[in-house]
Amino acid sequence: MGSTGESRQPFEPFRIKVVEAIPNPSPERREAALVRAGYNLFGLLSDEIRVDLLTDSGTSAMSDRQWAGLQTGDESYAGSRNFTHFEAVAREITGFPHILPAHQGRAAENLLFSAMVQPGMIVPNNMHFDTTQAHVRHKGGIPQNLAISEAYDPRSEHPFKGDVNLERLQALLDGPDRPRIPLVMVTITNNTGGGQPVSLTNLTAVSAICQAHHVPLYLDMCRWAENAYFIKEREPGMSGLSIGEIGHRIFALADGATMSAKKDGLVNIGGFVATRDAELFDRLKELLILYEGFPTYGGLARRDLEAMAIGLREAMEFDYLAYRVGQVRYLAERLEARGVPIFRPVGGHGVYLDVTRFLDHMDPKELPGQALVVEIYREGGIRTVEIGSIMFGDSEDGSHPPLELVRLAIPRRVYTSSHMEYVAECVGRVYARRKSVRGLRMTHSPERLRHFTARFAPL
Ligand SMILES: *Cc1c(COP(=O)(O)O)cnc(C)c1O
């Protein structure tokens, strides 16, 4: 069922109890929406969208148990029993003793970097995600990406393309910049680089290098359960371990983590920051009270903490993960059957189109990634997102140009195989008429996180 059967539909390990109608905007309505939104799909209304693959963040369907958990919200300002439950689950999964809730991942990043990063400091990562990079910069820091070179090759079948380039990390920490490095981060899975996993072997080596240089190692653990699933599937000696056991091995290598529970927490809002460092914890707590709220709610309703506690556990169930990764692979296979070039191997939370091959007739100046996003919406009302030179164009350290990708992120437990089939058909049709796709130019470019609010016009 699903997990390994190539091109077979994944078995959804749930029944549907509540349904939400899907809009069917006409081609004319879609065209008008594009003009109004300045050809930026972040500006669309959900009523203008047929299948929404913009993000897997906060778009999950909650389970009956999570909805029931909301009803048990204990809305005490301090000492809520929902916090006690959440804290126990987060501690059990990660082994980190100090847990602070936050309203989402970037809030956790804000706390951690506010406490650790000062102007001129360098933060290495396999690849920063957009908000992570923006928060490092916001503190005056310099984000540095140290992924292995295979990570930048859409055709490489390397099983762990999220791995850190150990030679570069070692050289950086051996070099004159060492005093300017307050922490090392590793993103599991690597969202910017195609949702690719990091191997336990690589993390073990990263951890040893960090320890030898007395630099703390923090994980961006948004998709840790999906990463653990890949480790179980691909790494020698790991197949007999549970997702939880693999998680324990992962987290034992780190000093702390930031988490967006909007991903592998199966909630619509929530996150946390975790650490082993009691002194840092005290500083984080002060910042938390300043920015988010009291440490037993961290910017959330207490009922949200209950849904998060339950969702964190559900996201590590093997049958769920087999279905989850299986559904992403199913879409990839349906696309490849139509000749559509995608980033290989298929990642954990979405299919990433290889724009450079998809629109090989277009000049990078014509913004092919955004042009493709617009065309896929035009074709079938499907919302996707550019992960390329618009999101990251101004940000790389020069050793690699940014990957030109369009991400089809799959919300968790939301769409069925029929929806995936529809998406593959529409993208396949765009591929068949790809020479007709017109380029764009940017007419408004904000300074930070510009992809969210930029505007474009057809060439
Ligand atoms: C989503 C995400 C974040 C930020 O989390 P939010 O909940 O969206 O603020 C950070 N890192 C990675 C890898 C992510 O995917």
The ligand as an ORCA input file, in Angstrom:
! r2SCAN-3c Opt
* xyz 0 1
  C       8.091     27.165      7.351
  C       9.520     27.165      7.673
  C      10.045     28.055      8.603
  C       9.221     29.167      9.263
  O       8.087     28.699      9.900
  P       6.711     29.567      9.941
  O       5.831     28.746     10.814
  O       6.229     29.679      8.543
  O       7.031     30.888     10.515
  C      11.377     27.938      8.919
  N      12.162     27.015      8.349
  C      11.694     26.146      7.422
  C      12.590     25.129      6.829
  C      10.352     26.194      7.039
  O       9.906     25.359      6.117
*
